[in-house]
Structures are given as structure tokens and as C-alpha cells.
Amino acid sequence: MRFPARVLLAAAVLALLACCATRQAPAPRFPVIGHVTAFDPAFGDTVAADARIERIAEGFTWSEGPAWVRDGGYLLFNDVPQNTMYRWSERDGLSVFLKPSGYAGPPLEALREAGANGLQAEPSGSVLLADSGNRSIARLDPATRRKTPLASAYDGHRFNSPNDLVRRRDGVVFFTDPPYGLKDGDTSPVKELRFNGVYRLDPDGSVHLLDDSLKLPNGIALSPDERTLYVANSDPARPIWTAYTLDARGAVTGKRVFADASDIVGDANPGLPDGMAVASDGRLFATGPGGVLVFAPDGRRLGRIETGGTVANCAFGDDGRTLYMTSHTILARVRVKATGLGFAP
């Protein structure tokens, strides 16, 4: 029996569709871990419910300070206790970028962690460092691997151990200075400041104290209009994010509690308020109890990205819609719907 051509064509199409339906999706290149949790329906506008969290590198002691370097298309981050800065890219994978990343002298009994911590890439291609081990703020030339100290003291007293920083478009740098890098922390005999501060470093090299009231100031970020400065307080007794209103010079004109994680701190949710990244729409991706908490600009808790472990910091990279997360012993990433601040939408 001969069938009409259109019948044969339809049969071929159906066979092809059946083949496609039974074909399995390709296995992911990297292990998939964790999950996302929505606390508010608006979270779906920022992160898809089926977002895939990938573990792209592992084997670290405490990964921290991710920063995307656009000129070259790679991520830099630190293993602070190991005093090592790593480079990761989709094409080349993981490699040591700088060792030591921080303190390079003979062993010091007073140092708890000798490595650098928070990083931020600058438009010029250089990278700013919260150089915890050297107790300073510095600038790194990625081409030569040479560091230039920018500031190491306030009012004649050495910083404790600068932890994280953020750069304003005009070159002003805001940073936090807890005692995490010092053995014995606040009781360290080499701690020269009686407080743990939040500071502003101006392009002329002058250092200005913005707040000395937080017990453990840690992560730091700026809103898209650069008029609000966010600072995480990693104090388990007061796990909050403070929002500071800034004037045009960068001086504080007001402050308020932006968000409070007291209700979710505990063994079931590892971590405390730490590093942050800001989306172009003002949503705050803030590491904290349980993973990366996503907040609306008004402070509403929208949802959480969970790797299954403590997340210390995060940064946008690639096209601005990949969130990289330093999560204890691993480096992870997830694609999101939001676009990171400074990336083209």
C-alpha cells in the first residue's frame, strides 16, 4: 500500500518528537548542590524556583572575597587562612593567582589569618584588597601581581584587619575593620584601636571613621545611587544589616537597621551576616544564616539561595546574571534573573 506524502511526513515528525522526548538532558558539567527557598512571591522575579546551584571548585579552608575581573573574564577570590588568591574562569578552571595574597614576612604569632580578604575590581583593571594580613587597604595590579598600600592606620593607630570594601564611582572606598585577622580578636595585644570601625578612604589618602558602634562590622555594599551604605554585623547576638544614609562627600547623615536575622540564626542555618552584592534594581544579595538572603530595597526578606553550608561572600560575574558564592570549602555559582550593579541589562 502506498501512503500519501503528507502522511509519511507526519509520521516522520512524530517519530522525531518521540525520540526527542525520550532523550535525556545532558549531564551538568559541575555537581549540582543546594536549593533556593522563597519567603515572598517577589523572589520569583529575582531567582527562578528551579535555579541550579553548581559547585565549580572545592578544597579550600575558608573561601572569601570574590570579585569579577571583566578585562579577562575571570573571578578572583581568596582562601584567607591559606594566604592564597585564586583565579577561576570557565575556560581555564582554577589556578593560584597570588601567594602569599596578604602578609609575606616571617611568621607572626599575633596573626590569626595572614591572607587578604575582600576584593573589588576597578574600572582601570586594578583590584582593591582588604589586606587583612597586612592590616591595610591596598591596590593590586593583576598584570604584575604587585600591591600598592593605600592606607594602614587611623589617627595614628594601625587598623585591626580590614575585612571587606566597596568602591564608589568617584574612587572613594568604604571598608570595614573587624579583628578577625588577629589571634585573640578584641583582646589581642597588638590591637591598637579600641573599636572595630567602618571607614571611608578618600582618593587623597585621608581616612574618616564613619561608625565605631558595631561589634563585628563585616560585609559592605553600596546602593545603586550610592547614597546608602550597607554594613553587615557578624555578631551572633545582634545579626543585623545597617543602612547608612550618605551625603555627596560620603559622610553619614543617618543610619537605621535595614534587616535583622535574629529569628533565623542557629545550627540549622549556618552563617552570619557577611559579604554582599547589589543588583541594578537595588535588591541586596546578602550572605547570612542559611546562605545568601535576598532583600528588597525596603528590607523585605524575599528568599534565600542555599548551598548547604556557610556562605561568606558573593559577587556578580559573567554577563551580570551569574552570582558567584564563596561557601566555606567550595566556590559555587547560580544563574539569577537579576542583573548585577554595573553590568549592562
N, C-alpha and C positions, 0 to 999 in steps of 0.2 A: 504494500500500500504506500502511495506517495502522499506526503503531508504538504500542505501549503507552506510557502517560505516563511510567512509570518508566524505560523505555529512552531516551526523549527527554531526561529529566532527567540520566541518567547520561552521555549524550553531551555535554550542555551542560557538565557538571562537568569532563569530560575535556578539552574544548576550552579551558576557563578555565585548567586546570592547565598545559596545553601553552603557553598564552600567557604565563603567569607564569614558566614555566621558561626561555623564550627572552628574556624581558625583562631587560635589563642593569641591574645595580645603579646607583643614581645616583652620578655622579662626586663624589668628595670635594670639600669646599669649599676645602681647603688642600692644597698639594702634600704627597705622602707621601714620606718620606725614611727612610734607615737601616733598621735591623732590630734584633731582640733575639737574644741568644745565651745559652743555658743552660749552666751549668757543673755544675749539680746538679739532680736531678729536682724538688727542692722549689721551684725557681724558678717552675715552672708554677703554684704556688699564689699567686704574687705578681704575675706578669705573664704574660699569655697569649702563646703562641708566635706567634700572628698579630697581635699588638698593632700598631696603626697609629701611627707617629710622624709628626706633622704639623708642617710649617714654617709658623708662623702670622704671623711678621713677620721682616723682614730689613733689611739696610743699616746695621748698627751696626759700630763699630770694635772694641769688646770689651764684650759684654753681661754683666751680673753682677747679683747680689743680688736675685733675685725674691722677692716677698712678696705673699701673697693678702690683700686687704682685704675682709673679709666684709661690712662695712657699706658697701654699694655694689656688691659683687660684681665686683671688678676686680683686676688684677695690677699691681703697681708693680715696676719694675726699672731698673737703671742702665746707661748707657753711660759707663764710668768715664773713658776718655780724652777724651770729648766733653763731660764735665761736665754731663750731661743725665740726668734721671729721666723715664722713660716710663710711661704708663698704657695698659693693654690690657684690653679686655673683648670678649666675644663679640658684644655688641650694637653697640658703638661703634668697635671696632677700635683702632688705635694713635693715640696723641696725646702730645705733650710735656706732662709734668706739672709739672716744675720745672727751670728752667735759669737760673743755674747750680745744680746739685744739691749742690756742695761749696763749694770756695773761690770767693769772689766779689770779691776785691780785685784790685789791679793785678798784672800778670804777675810770677811769682816764678821765677827761674832754677833754684832748688833743687827745684821741684816737677816730678815726672815725670808724675803724673796728678792733676788738680785735683778730679775728681769724687768723689761719695760712692760707697760700695761696698755692703756687706751691709746688708740691711733686715730688720726684723721688725715686723709689725703687732701692736699691743697690744689687749687686750680693750676698752679705753676708746675705741678708734678711732684713736688716735695711732700713729705709726710710729717705731720706733727706727732710727737710722742709725749705721753705722760710717762716719763722715765723714772719709774718707781725706785729702781735700784740705785740710780744716781741722785735721787731726791730732787729732780729738776724737770722743767719743761724743755724739750729740745726739738730740733728740726732735722729730719733725715733726708739726705739726697739718695734716692734709690739707685742712681747710676753708679755712684762712688761708694755707697754704704757708709758715708761719713756723717756724723752727727754734729750739730752746732747747738750748744746750750743757749737757751733764751732767758731763763730765769731759774734761780735756785733758792731764793730767800725772800722773806717778807719782813720788813722792819728790822733787818739785821740778823734775823733768825732763820736757819735752814728750814725748808719745807720738811714735812713728815715723810711722805712718799706719794707724790702725785699719782692719782689713780685713773682719771678719765678727763677728757677735754672735748670742747666743741669750738669751732671757729666761725665767727661772724663774717659776712661777705667783705667787710672792710678790713679784715685782718685781726680784729680783736679776738682774743682767745679766752674762754671761760674754762675753769678747771676746778676739780675737787682734790682735796689733800687729806685723806684719812691716814691712819697709822699702820695700815695692813702690811706694808713692806718692812716694818721694824719688828724685830723679835721683842715680845712683851708689849707691843702696841703702845697704848697710852702711858704705860709705866716704864717704857724704855728709857734708859739713862742717856741716850743720845737724842731724845725728842726735845727740841728746843722751843717749840710753840706749845702753849698751854691749852690750845684748842685744835679742832680739826675743821679747816676752813673751806669756804667756797670763794674763789678769786676771779678777778679779771686781769688779764695781761694785755696791756696796750701795745701797739706797734712800736712805741718809743722805748719799750722795755720796762716801763713802770708797772708795778703790781699793786692792785687795790683789793682789799678784803671786802667781800660782799655780805658774808654771813659767817658767824662763828658759833652758832647755836646748835647745829646738828651734831649728833654724836658720831655718826659714821656716814658722812656725805660720800656718795659713790658715783653712779652714773649721772650723766649730764647731757642735756639736749636743748635746742632752740626751736621755737615755733616758726612756721613759715614766714611770718612778718618780722621775726627776730625781736619782738617786744616782750616775749615771755620766755623765761629761762626755767627749765625743769631740772630738778635735782632729786635723785633717789637717796633715801636714807636707809642704809642696810642694818638698822638696829632692830633686832627681833622684838624688842619691847615697844618700838614705835616705827613700824614698817610703812613709811609714807613716801609720797612724792610731793615735793613742794614746788609751787609755781611762783616765780618772782616776776613782777612787772618791772620792765626796764625802760629808762628814758633813752634818748638818742645817743648819749655818751656811753650807755651801758651801766649806769648807776641804778641801784634798786630803789624803786619808789613805792613798792608794796609787795606783800607776799601772802600766800594762802596755801592751805593744804589742798592739793589738786586731787589726790586719791589716797585711800588708806587700805592696806591689805591685811589688817589685823584679824579679820574674820576668816582668812584662808591660810594663815601661817601655821605650819605644823609638819609632822613627819610625812603625812600623805601628800603634801605639796612642797617638795624640796626647793630651796632657794629663798632669797630675799630681794627687795628692790635693788636693782643693779643697773647694767647698761641699757641704753635706749636708742631707738631710731625713730625718725619722724617722717610720715608720709606727706605728700604735697597738699593733701586736703586737711592737714592738721591732726590726723589721727596719730596717736602715740603708741608705738610698739615698745613695751617696757618689760624687760626681764624681771621676774619676781616669783613668788610662790607658785610652783607647778609648771613654770615655763615662761612663754612670752605672752603677757597680758596686752590686749589691745583696748585702748581707751579712746572714746570720742573726745573732741576738743573741750567739751564741757565736763569731762571727768567720768562719764558713764563707762562702766566696765562692760565691754561688748563681747569679749570672748578670749580664748587662750589657745596658743599653739604649744603642744606638749611633746617634748622629745623623749620623755620617760626619765629624765634626770634634770639636774640643776642647769639652768641656762644663765651664763654670766653676762653675755653681751650679744648684740645683734647689729647688723648693718645691711642696707640695701646694696645690690650689685647687679651685674649684667645690664639688662635694659631698664633697671629700676624696679622690676617686679619680682625679683628673687630676694628673699630675706635669708641672709646667712646668719647662723647662730653658733656661737662658741658654747658648747654644752659639756662642761667638765672634761671628760677624756676624749670627746669627739668634736668634730666640726660637722654641722648639719645645714641643710637648706630646705626651703619650701617656696613654691611659687604662690604669689598672692595677687589679688585684684587691685590693690592699692599700688600707687607709684611712689617710690622714694623721693624725698625732697631733693631737688637739684637735678633730677632726671627729666628728660622730655616726656610728656604724657603720651 
